[in-house]
Amino acid sequence: MDGSSGPIPVAQDLRIRHGTPAFRRTNLALFAAGFATFGLMYCVQPLMPDFSRVFGVSAAASSLSLSFTTGVLAMAMLFAGAISDVRGRKPIMLASLLGSSILVLLTAVAPTWGSLLVLRALLGLTLAGLPAVAMTYVSEEIHPESLGFAMGLYIGGNALGGMGGRLISGFAADHASWRVAVGVLGGLGLLAAWLVARGLPASRHFQIRRASPKALASSFGSLWRDKGLPWLFAEGFLLMGAFVTIYNYVAYRLLAPPFGLTQSHVGAIFMVYVIGVGSSTWMGTLAGKLGRGRVLWTTFVLMLGGVALTLSAWLPAIIAGIAMLTFGFFGGHSIASSWVGKRADRARAQASSLYLFSYYMGSSVAGSLGGLAWSRWGWHGVAVYVGTLVVLALGIALKLRRLPG
């Protein structure tokens, strides 16, 4: 006997929980960051027909205004996580927002198509500092019981940013010009940077990791030996490839006869993006309760149904199809991204980087290839192309059902 008495104290888990003031501040800041990031990225999507007209380029060439951004973004995010391992999460996210906002403001005054593409490529480099790092920040700072909900809220901000960017730019292009539209989004990005600077708590569970190139390569390599992670990376590619292709070229279809819509009308259709807010949080929470493998495959069934509806010549059916595809996409992305964070226990930053590399390469590569389908076969070609991507993703999701989630 050593004379001691009483229970041994248990270390308290100080990670941020749902319902606390810190949780609200964190999610407000991350919501604003996600909103700005995706608004800055996708504000050019409804403007692609304007680019074709003003600069005299094809639909496939016009899509490079987005593909250049997402392609460079995909490559840069492989290193963004490693840089944040040394510099910290919040400083990298803040620098990313500030730099990206300035580049978008410069894009608004780009004199030529070539200079616009250069600025959009540089935007991919600066944007990389936020998405992968934000997911890592959530995984480190949010309590596991609140992780699915918090990740869903962050992705919901992404959804609203994608919607807001498209809606604002479409409306401004109709009533002023595409240059005004892009400039407004740049200003909103600066506002989001201020909110992150003021509201996002500093990391409490971040530890500096100065990995050598050899250790970093080893860390990346270990992820490919996991039974589920490579398939989840593939899901990211297919998810984003299918989704961005529909949104890239639907404006070309709806601006032309027999629909003859205006840019404002097409931008208003993108309001279905708000469905992604509910989908990402609800599906993320549902997957946390029932298991990710049991829920993920249903999101691809929804996307497939949405693609089928867009083949209709009736505008309400097309809108319903876009809404269904959007619901399935954001639900699937929420589940897959949180599953990556859960499986990659010791290399979360690298796992997030690889997932988002695959995700944005889907946007860059598959999105541009969709333009060839549009140019050659019209919307039926786009629908068959996207449907093929979704069927492949569904097959992988069914395979993943056997893994614990």
Rosetta blueprint (number, residue, H / E / L):
1 M L
2 D L
3 G L
4 S L
5 S L
6 G L
7 P L
8 I L
9 P L
10 V L
11 A L
12 Q L
13 D L
14 L L
15 R L
16 I E
17 R L
18 H L
19 G L
20 T L
21 P H
22 A H
23 F H
24 R H
25 R H
26 T H
27 N H
28 L H
29 A H
30 L H
31 F H
32 A H
33 A H
34 G H
35 F H
36 A H
37 T H
38 F H
39 G H
40 L H
41 M H
42 Y H
43 C L
44 V L
45 Q H
46 P H
47 L H
48 M H
49 P H
50 D H
51 F H
52 S H
53 R H
54 V H
55 F H
56 G L
57 V L
58 S L
59 A H
60 A H
61 A H
62 S H
63 S L
64 L H
65 S H
66 L H
67 S H
68 F H
69 T H
70 T H
71 G H
72 V H
73 L H
74 A H
75 M H
76 A H
77 M H
78 L H
79 F H
80 A H
81 G H
82 A H
83 I H
84 S H
85 D H
86 V H
87 R H
88 G L
89 R H
90 K H
91 P H
92 I H
93 M H
94 L H
95 A H
96 S H
97 L H
98 L H
99 G H
100 S H
101 S H
102 I H
103 L H
104 V H
105 L H
106 L H
107 T H
108 A L
109 V L
110 A L
111 P L
112 T L
113 W H
114 G H
115 S H
116 L H
117 L H
118 V H
119 L H
120 R H
121 A H
122 L H
123 L H
124 G H
125 L H
126 T H
127 L H
128 A L
129 G L
130 L L
131 P H
132 A H
133 V H
134 A H
135 M H
136 T H
137 Y H
138 V H
139 S H
140 E H
141 E H
142 I E
143 H L
144 P H
145 E H
146 S H
147 L H
148 G H
149 F H
150 A H
151 M H
152 G H
153 L H
154 Y H
155 I H
156 G H
157 G H
158 N H
159 A H
160 L H
161 G H
162 G H
163 M H
164 G H
165 G H
166 R H
167 L H
168 I H
169 S H
170 G H
171 F H
172 A H
173 A H
174 D H
175 H H
176 A L
177 S L
178 W H
179 R H
180 V H
181 A H
182 V H
183 G H
184 V H
185 L H
186 G H
187 G H
188 L H
189 G H
190 L H
191 L H
192 A H
193 A H
194 W H
195 L H
196 V H
197 A H
198 R H
199 G H
200 L L
201 P L
202 A L
203 S L
204 R L
205 H L
206 F L
207 Q L
208 I L
209 R L
210 R L
211 A L
212 S L
213 P H
214 K H
215 A H
216 L H
217 A H
218 S H
219 S H
220 F H
221 G H
222 S H
223 L H
224 W H
225 R L
226 D L
227 K L
228 G L
229 L H
230 P H
231 W H
232 L H
233 F H
234 A H
235 E H
236 G H
237 F H
238 L H
239 L H
240 M H
241 G H
242 A H
243 F H
244 V H
245 T H
246 I H
247 Y H
248 N H
249 Y H
250 V H
251 A H
252 Y H
253 R H
254 L H
255 L H
256 A L
257 P L
258 P L
259 F L
260 G L
261 L L
262 T L
263 Q H
264 S H
265 H H
266 V H
267 G H
268 A H
269 I H
270 F H
271 M H
272 V H
273 Y H
274 V H
275 I H
276 G H
277 V H
278 G H
279 S H
280 S H
281 T H
282 W H
283 M H
284 G H
285 T H
286 L H
287 A H
288 G H
289 K H
290 L H
291 G L
292 R H
293 G H
294 R H
295 V H
296 L H
297 W H
298 T H
299 T H
300 F H
301 V H
302 L H
303 M H
304 L H
305 G H
306 G H
307 V H
308 A H
309 L H
310 T L
311 L L
312 S L
313 A L
314 W L
315 L H
316 P H
317 A H
318 I H
319 I H
320 A H
321 G H
322 I H
323 A H
324 M H
325 L H
326 T H
327 F H
328 G H
329 F H
330 F H
331 G H
332 G H
333 H H
334 S H
335 I H
336 A H
337 S H
338 S H
339 W H
340 V H
341 G H
342 K H
343 R H
344 A L
345 D L
346 R L
347 A L
348 R H
349 A H
350 Q H
351 A H
352 S H
353 S H
354 L H
355 Y H
356 L H
357 F H
358 S H
359 Y H
360 Y H
361 M H
362 G H
363 S H
364 S H
365 V H
366 A H
367 G H
368 S H
369 L H
370 G H
371 G H
372 L H
373 A H
374 W H
375 S H
376 R H
377 W H
378 G H
379 W H
380 H H
381 G H
382 V H
383 A H
384 V H
385 Y H
386 V H
387 G H
388 T H
389 L H
390 V H
391 V H
392 L H
393 A H
394 L H
395 G H
396 I H
397 A H
398 L H
399 K H
400 L H
401 R L
402 R L
403 L L
404 P L
405 G L
